[in-house]
Amino acid sequence: MELWPPRQQGMKAMIEARLLVERGTLRDQSEDWGAFHFLALPSPGDRVAVDRDEGVHYLTVICVHHAPVAVARGAQPSAQVVAKWTGAE
């Protein structure tokens, strides 16, 4: 998880997380839609609107996988948002 952009006066930091989308049954392979910036990590049940493939896709968050790291390591934590595709415009 990375804060973007680096904190500047008057700007809000964003969290980068990988978006994994379930489009079929939960047994099907998740689609990796890549990394997106969030103002805050969503919670299960949240609805997310994603601009993709020349349209807006609506998703419902199933869960968020957090991968924290120890501060002493200096590495970046990461997160994956798993969401169910519910429709598109």
DSSP file with accessible surface (Angstrom, degrees, kcal/mol):
  #  RESIDUE AA STRUCTURE BP1 BP2  ACC     N-H-->O    O-->H-N    N-H-->O    O-->H-N    TCO  KAPPA ALPHA  PHI   PSI    X-CA   Y-CA   Z-CA
    1    1 A M              0   0   53      0, 0.0     2,-0.4     0, 0.0    16,-0.1   0.000 360.0 360.0 360.0 133.6    0.0    0.0    0.0
    2    2 A E        -     0   0   88     14,-0.4    14,-1.4    74,-0.1     2,-0.4  -0.968 360.0-128.0-130.7 138.4    1.5    3.3   -1.0
    3    3 A L  E     -A   15   0A  89     -2,-0.4    12,-0.2    12,-0.2    10,-0.1  -0.734  36.7-137.0 -84.4 130.9    0.4    6.8   -0.2
    4    4 A W  E    S+A   14   0A 113     10,-2.0    10,-1.7    -2,-0.4    -2,-0.0  -0.999  72.2  19.8-140.3 143.1    0.1    8.9   -3.4
    5    5 A P  S    S-     0   0   11      0, 0.0     9,-0.2     0, 0.0    -1,-0.2   0.753  97.6-104.3 -71.5 169.4    0.9   11.6   -4.1
    6    6 A P        -     0   0   94      0, 0.0    -2,-0.1     0, 0.0     5,-0.0  -0.284  59.3 -78.9 -53.6 142.4    3.5   12.3   -1.5
    7    7 A R        +     0   0  187     -4,-0.0     2,-0.3     3,-0.0     5,-0.1  -0.246  60.9 174.9 -54.0 123.0    1.9   14.6    1.1
    8    8 A Q    >   -     0   0  111      3,-0.2     3,-2.3    -3,-0.2    -1,-0.0  -0.907  45.5 -76.1-124.0 157.7    1.8   18.2   -0.2
    9    9 A Q  T 3  S+     0   0  201     -2,-0.3     3,-0.1     1,-0.3    -1,-0.0  -0.266 117.1   4.0 -57.9 126.6    0.2   21.1    1.5
   10   10 A G  T 3  S+     0   0   86      1,-0.2     2,-0.4    -3,-0.0    -1,-0.3   0.449 104.1 115.8  81.5  -1.1   -3.6   20.9    1.0
   11   11 A M    <   -     0   0   89     -3,-2.3     2,-0.3    -5,-0.0    -1,-0.2  -0.813  61.4-130.1-104.8 144.0   -3.6   17.6   -0.7
   12   12 A K        -     0   0  157     -2,-0.4     2,-0.2    -3,-0.1    -8,-0.0  -0.713  24.1-123.4 -87.6 139.9   -5.2   14.4    0.5
   13   13 A A        -     0   0   16     -2,-0.3     2,-0.3    26,-0.1   -10,-0.1  -0.537  25.2-149.8 -78.8 146.8   -3.1   11.2    0.5
   14   14 A M  E     -A    4   0A  55    -10,-1.7   -10,-2.0    -9,-0.2     2,-0.5  -0.870   6.9-131.5-116.5 155.2   -4.4    8.3   -1.4
   15   15 A I  E     -AB   3  38A  31     23,-3.9    23,-3.1    -2,-0.3     2,-0.5  -0.896  15.7-142.6-107.1 131.5   -4.0    4.5   -0.8
   16   16 A E  E     + B   0  37A  62    -14,-1.4   -14,-0.4    -2,-0.5     2,-0.3  -0.820  28.7 165.7 -94.4 129.4   -3.0    2.3   -3.7
   17   17 A A  E     - B   0  36A   2     19,-2.4    19,-2.5    -2,-0.5     2,-0.3  -0.994  37.7-113.4-142.6 146.6   -4.6   -1.2   -3.6
   18   18 A R  E     -cB  80  35A  95     61,-2.1    63,-3.1    -2,-0.3     2,-0.6  -0.607  29.5-139.4 -77.8 137.9   -4.9   -3.9   -6.2
   19   19 A L  E     -c   81   0A   2     15,-2.7    14,-2.8    -2,-0.3     2,-0.5  -0.891  17.0-172.0-106.5 116.2   -8.5   -4.6   -7.3
   20   20 A L  E     -cB  82  32A  27     61,-3.1    63,-2.6    -2,-0.6     2,-0.4  -0.950  11.8-158.2-107.8 125.0   -9.6   -8.2   -7.8
   21   21 A V  E     -cB  83  31A   0     10,-3.0    10,-3.2    -2,-0.5     2,-0.6  -0.900  12.5-152.0-115.3 131.6  -13.0   -8.7   -9.4
   22   22 A E  E     +c   84   0A  17     61,-2.9    63,-2.7    -2,-0.4     8,-0.1  -0.880  23.3 164.9 -95.9 117.2  -15.3  -11.7   -9.2
   23   23 A R        +     0   0   96     -2,-0.6    -1,-0.1     6,-0.3     3,-0.1   0.617  65.7  25.0-109.6 -17.8  -17.5  -11.7  -12.3
   24   24 A G  S    S-     0   0   27      1,-0.4     2,-0.1     5,-0.2    61,-0.1  -0.006 115.6 -31.3-113.6-136.1  -18.9  -15.3  -12.2
   25   25 A T    >   -     0   0   84      1,-0.1     3,-1.5    -2,-0.1    -1,-0.4  -0.386  65.7-103.7 -79.1 166.8  -19.4  -17.6   -9.3
   26   26 A L  T 3  S+     0   0  129      1,-0.3    -1,-0.1    -3,-0.1     4,-0.1   0.693 121.0  63.2 -66.4 -15.4  -17.0  -17.4   -6.3
   27   27 A R  T 3  S+     0   0  238      2,-0.1    -1,-0.3     3,-0.0     3,-0.1   0.698  86.3  93.5 -79.0 -21.2  -15.3  -20.6   -7.6
   28   28 A D  S <  S-     0   0   86     -3,-1.5     2,-0.1     1,-0.1    -4,-0.0  -0.329  92.1 -90.0 -70.1 158.3  -14.2  -18.8  -10.8
   29   29 A Q        -     0   0  175      1,-0.1    -6,-0.3    -7,-0.1    -5,-0.2  -0.431  44.5-115.4 -67.7 136.5  -10.8  -17.1  -11.1
   30   30 A S        -     0   0   37     -2,-0.1     2,-0.5    -8,-0.1    -8,-0.2  -0.440  23.5-124.6 -69.5 147.2  -10.7  -13.5  -10.0
   31   31 A E  E     -B   21   0A  74    -10,-3.2   -10,-3.0    -2,-0.1     2,-0.8  -0.840  16.2-138.5 -93.7 128.4   -9.9  -10.9  -12.6
   32   32 A D  E     -B   20   0A  88     -2,-0.5   -12,-0.2   -12,-0.2     3,-0.1  -0.778  21.6-179.6 -88.0 108.3   -7.0   -8.7  -11.7
   33   33 A W  E     -     0   0A  17    -14,-2.8    -1,-0.1    -2,-0.8   -13,-0.1   0.401  42.2-119.5 -90.1   2.3   -8.0   -5.1  -12.7
   34   34 A G  E     -     0   0A  19    -15,-0.5   -15,-2.7     2,-0.0    -1,-0.3  -0.384  47.9 -30.1  93.6-171.3   -4.7   -3.6  -11.6
   35   35 A A  E     -B   18   0A  46    -17,-0.2     2,-0.3    -2,-0.1   -17,-0.2  -0.654  56.0-177.5 -90.0 139.7   -3.9   -1.0   -9.0
   36   36 A F  E     -B   17   0A  58    -19,-2.5   -19,-2.4    -2,-0.3     2,-0.4  -0.945  26.0-118.2-131.5 155.0   -6.2    1.8   -8.1
   37   37 A H  E     -B   16   0A  80     -2,-0.3     2,-0.3   -21,-0.2   -21,-0.2  -0.796  30.4-174.3 -95.6 132.8   -6.0    4.8   -5.8
   38   38 A F  E     -B   15   0A  27    -23,-3.1   -23,-3.9    -2,-0.4     3,-0.1  -0.944  31.7-137.9-121.8 147.1   -8.5    5.0   -2.9
   39   39 A L  S    S-     0   0  115     -2,-0.3     2,-0.3     1,-0.3    -1,-0.1   0.851  96.3  -8.3 -69.4 -33.2   -9.0    7.9   -0.4
   40   40 A A  S    S-     0   0   65    -25,-0.1    -1,-0.3   -26,-0.1   -26,-0.0  -0.967  91.6 -86.5-154.9 153.7   -9.4    5.1    2.2
   41   41 A L        -     0   0   38     -2,-0.3    23,-0.1    -3,-0.1   -25,-0.0  -0.442  50.2-120.7 -64.5 135.4   -9.6    1.3    2.0
   42   42 A P        -     0   0   14      0, 0.0    -1,-0.1     0, 0.0     3,-0.0  -0.294  20.5-129.8 -72.6 163.5  -13.3    0.3    1.4
   43   43 A S    >   -     0   0   68      1,-0.1     3,-2.4    38,-0.0    18,-0.3  -0.772  38.8 -77.9-108.1 157.2  -15.1   -2.0    3.8
   44   44 A P  T 3  S+     0   0   87      0, 0.0    18,-0.2     0, 0.0    -1,-0.1  -0.263 121.1  28.1 -53.8 135.3  -17.1   -5.2    3.0
   45   45 A G  T 3  S+     0   0   49     16,-3.0    17,-0.1     1,-0.4     2,-0.0   0.150  88.8 131.4  95.9 -18.2  -20.5   -4.2    1.6
   46   46 A D    <   -     0   0   72     -3,-2.4    15,-3.0    14,-0.1     2,-0.4  -0.361  54.7-130.4 -65.1 147.9  -19.2   -0.8    0.2
   47   47 A R  E     -D   60   0A 148     13,-0.2     2,-0.4    -3,-0.1    13,-0.2  -0.829  22.7-166.2 -99.6 138.7  -20.2    0.0   -3.4
   48   48 A V  E     -D   59   0A  25     11,-2.7    11,-2.7    -2,-0.4     2,-0.5  -0.987  11.6-153.2-127.9 134.5  -17.4    1.1   -5.7
   49   49 A A  E     -D   58   0A  65     -2,-0.4     2,-0.5     9,-0.2     9,-0.2  -0.946  18.0-168.2-107.2 121.8  -17.8    2.7   -9.2
   50   50 A V  E     -D   57   0A   8      7,-3.0     7,-2.9    -2,-0.5     2,-0.6  -0.947  19.3-139.1-118.1 124.7  -14.8    2.1  -11.4
   51   51 A D  E     +D   56   0A 130     -2,-0.5     2,-0.3     5,-0.2     5,-0.2  -0.723  48.0 142.2 -77.0 116.6  -14.1    3.9  -14.7
   52   52 A R  E >   +D   55   0A  69      3,-3.1     3,-0.7    -2,-0.6    -2,-0.1  -0.974  53.8   7.1-159.6 141.7  -12.8    1.1  -17.0
   53   53 A D  T 3  S-     0   0  116     -2,-0.3     3,-0.1     1,-0.2    -1,-0.1   0.908 127.6 -55.2  51.7  48.7  -13.1    0.0  -20.7
   54   54 A E  T 3  S+     0   0  210      1,-0.2     2,-0.3    -3,-0.0    -1,-0.2   0.829 124.7  70.3  58.1  33.4  -15.0    3.2  -21.7
   55   55 A G  E <  S-D   52   0A  14     -3,-0.7    -3,-3.1    -5,-0.1     2,-0.5  -0.979  84.1 -99.0-162.3 172.7  -17.7    2.7  -19.1
   56   56 A V  E     -D   51   0A  35     33,-0.7    33,-2.2    -2,-0.3     2,-0.4  -0.908  32.8-160.9-105.1 126.6  -18.5    2.7  -15.4
   57   57 A H  E     -DE  50  88A  18     -7,-2.9    -7,-3.0    -2,-0.5     2,-0.5  -0.904   8.1-143.5-108.2 137.6  -18.5   -0.6  -13.6
   58   58 A Y  E     +DE  49  87A  63     29,-3.1    28,-3.2    -2,-0.4    29,-1.1  -0.865  21.9 179.5-105.6 131.8  -20.2   -1.1  -10.3
   59   59 A L  E     -DE  48  85A   0    -11,-2.7   -11,-2.7    -2,-0.5     2,-0.5  -0.934  22.9-144.9-129.7 150.9  -18.7   -3.4   -7.7
   60   60 A T  E     -DE  47  84A  38     24,-2.4    24,-3.0    -2,-0.3   -13,-0.2  -0.981  30.8-121.0-115.4 124.2  -19.6   -4.5   -4.2
   61   61 A V  E     + E   0  83A   4    -15,-3.0   -16,-3.0    -2,-0.5    22,-0.3  -0.453  29.0 179.5 -68.8 128.5  -16.7   -5.1   -1.9
   62   62 A I  E     -     0   0A  69     20,-3.1     2,-0.3     1,-0.4    21,-0.2   0.847  63.5 -30.6 -91.5 -49.9  -16.5   -8.6   -0.5
   63   63 A C  E     - E   0  82A  40     19,-1.6    19,-2.8   -20,-0.1     2,-0.4  -0.977  49.2-127.7-161.5 167.5  -13.3   -8.3    1.6
   64   64 A V  E     - E   0  81A  26     -2,-0.3     2,-0.6    17,-0.2    17,-0.2  -0.998  16.9-149.6-126.8 127.2   -9.9   -6.5    1.8
   65   65 A H  E     - E   0  80A  97     15,-3.0    15,-2.1    -2,-0.4     2,-0.4  -0.879  15.5-161.9 -97.2 119.6   -6.7   -8.5    2.2
   66   66 A H  E     - E   0  79A 116     -2,-0.6    13,-0.2    13,-0.2    -2,-0.0  -0.835  12.6-171.2-101.6 139.6   -4.1   -6.5    4.2
   67   67 A A  E     - E   0  78A  44     11,-2.8    11,-1.6    -2,-0.4    -2,-0.0  -0.756  16.8-173.1-126.8  82.2   -0.4   -7.3    4.1
   68   68 A P        -     0   0  109      0, 0.0     2,-0.3     0, 0.0     8,-0.1  -0.321   5.9-155.1 -73.0 160.2    1.3   -5.2    6.8
   69   69 A V        -     0   0   51      6,-0.1     2,-0.1    -2,-0.0     5,-0.1  -0.955  27.9 -93.7-131.8 155.0    5.0   -5.0    7.3
   70   70 A A    >>  -     0   0   51     -2,-0.3     3,-1.1     1,-0.1     4,-0.6  -0.414  29.9-129.8 -66.8 140.5    7.2   -4.2   10.3
   71   71 A V  G >4 S+     0   0  144      1,-0.3     3,-1.3     2,-0.2    -1,-0.1   0.886 105.5  62.4 -59.2 -39.0    8.2   -0.5   10.4
   72   72 A A  G 34 S+     0   0  104      1,-0.3    -1,-0.3     2,-0.1    -2,-0.0   0.761  94.7  62.4 -62.3 -23.3   11.8   -1.4   10.9
   73   73 A R  G <4 S-     0   0  187     -3,-1.1    -1,-0.3     1,-0.1    -2,-0.2   0.748  93.1-142.2 -74.9 -26.7   12.0   -3.2    7.5
   74   74 A G    <<  +     0   0   65     -3,-1.3    -3,-0.1    -4,-0.6    -2,-0.1   0.582  54.3 133.7  76.6   7.6   11.3    0.0    5.6
   75   75 A A        -     0   0   54     -5,-0.5    -1,-0.2     1,-0.1    -6,-0.1  -0.358  59.7-106.0 -85.4 169.8    9.1   -1.9    3.1
   76   76 A Q        -     0   0  123     -3,-0.1   -74,-0.1    -2,-0.1    -1,-0.1  -0.811  27.1-129.8 -97.5 134.2    5.7   -0.8    1.9
   77   77 A P        -     0   0   38      0, 0.0     2,-0.3     0, 0.0   -11,-0.0  -0.326  26.7-152.2 -70.8 164.8    2.5   -2.6    3.1
   78   78 A S  E     - E   0  67A  62    -11,-1.6   -11,-2.8   -77,-0.0     2,-0.3  -0.914  11.2-164.4-137.6 164.0    0.0   -3.7    0.5
   79   79 A A  E     - E   0  66A   6     -2,-0.3   -61,-2.1   -63,-0.3     2,-0.4  -0.993   7.8-155.4-148.0 149.4   -3.7   -4.4    0.1
   80   80 A Q  E     -cE  18  65A  79    -15,-2.1   -15,-3.0    -2,-0.3     2,-0.6  -0.999  10.3-151.7-125.7 130.8   -6.0   -6.2   -2.2
   81   81 A V  E     -cE  19  64A   0    -63,-3.1   -61,-3.1    -2,-0.4     2,-0.5  -0.906  10.1-160.2-101.7 118.9   -9.7   -5.3   -2.6
   82   82 A V  E     +cE  20  63A  11    -19,-2.8   -20,-3.1    -2,-0.6   -19,-1.6  -0.904  20.4 171.2-101.5 124.9  -11.8   -8.2   -3.6
   83   83 A A  E     -cE  21  61A   1    -63,-2.6   -61,-2.9    -2,-0.5     2,-0.5  -0.967  32.9-124.6-138.6 151.6  -15.2   -7.2   -5.1
   84   84 A K  E     -cE  22  60A  67    -24,-3.0   -24,-2.4    -2,-0.3     2,-0.3  -0.820  30.2-124.1 -94.8 128.6  -18.2   -8.7   -6.9
   85   85 A W  E     + E   0  59A  69    -63,-2.7   -26,-0.2    -2,-0.5     3,-0.1  -0.556  34.0 172.2 -71.6 129.0  -19.1   -7.1  -10.3
   86   86 A T  E     -     0   0A  64    -28,-3.2     2,-0.3     1,-0.4   -27,-0.2   0.501  52.8 -47.8-119.8  -7.9  -22.7   -6.0  -10.1
   87   87 A G  E     - E   0  58A  17    -29,-1.1   -29,-3.1     2,-0.0    -1,-0.4  -0.919  44.5-130.9 159.7 176.5  -23.2   -4.1  -13.4
   88   88 A A  E       E   0  57A  53     -2,-0.3   -31,-0.2   -31,-0.3   -39,-0.0  -0.983 360.0 360.0-152.6 158.6  -22.1   -1.5  -15.8
   89   89 A E              0   0  161    -33,-2.2   -33,-0.7    -2,-0.3    -2,-0.0  -0.901 360.0 360.0-108.9 360.0  -23.2    1.6  -17.7
